[in-house]
Every structure is written in C-alpha cells, then in structure tokens.
Amino acid sequence: MKTLITACAVLATAGAASASDLPVILVVDLSVPNQITVTATDAPSNATVSGSDSTGFYLESFFGADGTSGLNEGFVSGDLTSFLNGSDGSPNLFRGGTTDPGLNIWSYTNDPTSDFEVGVQAFSGSGTWSLDADDYANMLIGGERVGNVWFAADTLDDLGDAFVIGEYNVIIPTPGAAGLLGLAGLAAVRRRR
C-alpha cells in the first residue's frame, strides 16, 4: 500500500497556499561539504493527516539538477520524526530516480502511522546523512530557497493525493566559506604528502 491517509482537515487547500502563508517546519543545512542535516523547527503543521512513514514526506523542487544516480547517501545520526510520533532513530533519504526533483524522507517512526495535526508542532529532532559529491552539488544548485513539504508522498507523482504540511528552508555555504573550505582541504592534502 503506497499511501494510507486516514484523516485530513486542511487549513489551506493543498498547493493553493502561498509560500508566505505556510510555516517553515524543516531547515535543511548544506553548509558542511558532502553532508545534509535536516532539523525540525517548532512550527505547526498546516494540515491534519495520518499516513505511512514507509511513504514519508517530500521536499518539493529540492534538487537543482538531474543526478547521475537516484541518491547515494549514508545515515550518520539523528532522531528526526513527526512530532506526534516516536523516532525509530533511522530516518532514510530517497530520490525517485535521477530526474525526480524532490527529496523524500521516510522510515522515521516505528509507530503504526505518522501523524500531523493542524496547529501542533509538525516535526521533532534532526537527521544527518553523508552524500556523494555529485548529489551534494545537485542539492546546492538551487541556492538558498524555500519549498513545500508534502505528506504522504515519496515522488512527484504522489502530490495529487498528498497534503502540504508546511515549508522547508535550505541553508547553503556562503561563497567565501565554500572557497575557504576548499583551500583548507587542499592544504590538508598537501600536508599528508
């Protein structure tokens, strides 16, 4: 079963709310090279909805380019989960092939459903994953940005049956910091030789 949505009472019709009307419920930090950290804010969900975390939630228009593979990542640590559910300590990332523009996070609770309620904090905790250089570069292309978080959805074609529960915000390294990180890495390589 791809999606199980048992209840929904939506503050704004899915997809109809403007970006300024939605709370930022997740912050995506890309400031560490080849790493992504997703952290919950204390902002409330925009919808009341329950469904399977085996489908999870979807960060719309997250990737700035097609990838060379679906997604090569390794879980480092974290307890990211829906606020109304306990964490299983093992959230996973997924990209539906090389061209799907969104990022999916799934398998984050061991409860029977993942639950969100209007006006109640949407998520808790954070998760960190290591990335291969190509996936990391594709995530940086969009720059700092804000986008919709949909539940329950794991690929773009699920959005017709999913609900916007809030927004995500992406933090990227500043150009000066990225250059300094590159110089520091070059210096470390030279010291090892």
HELIX and SHEET records of a PDB file:
HELIX    1   1 ALA A   19  ASP A   21  5                                   3    
HELIX    2   2 ALA A  133  LEU A  140  1                                   8    
HELIX    3   3 LEU A  156  ASP A  161  5                                   6    
HELIX    4   4 PRO A  175  ARG A  192  1                                  18    
SHEET    1   A 3 CYS A   8  VAL A  10  0                                        
SHEET    2   A 3 ALA A  47  GLY A  51 -1                                        
SHEET    3   A 3 SER A 114  PHE A 116 -1                                        
SHEET    1   B 9 GLU A  73  GLY A  78  0                                        
SHEET    2   B 9 SER A 126  LEU A 131 -1                                        
SHEET    3   B 9 GLN A  35  ALA A  40 -1                                        
SHEET    4   B 9 VAL A  24  ASP A  29 -1                                        
SHEET    5   B 9 PHE A 163  ILE A 171  1                                        
SHEET    6   B 9 VAL A 146  PHE A 151 -1                                        
SHEET    7   B 9 PHE A  57  LEU A  59 -1                                        
SHEET    8   B 9 LEU A 103  TRP A 106 -1                                        
SHEET    9   B 9 ASN A  92  PHE A  94 -1                                        
SHEET    1   C 2 THR A  81  SER A  82  0                                        
SHEET    2   C 2 PHE A 123  SER A 124 -1                                        
END                                                                             
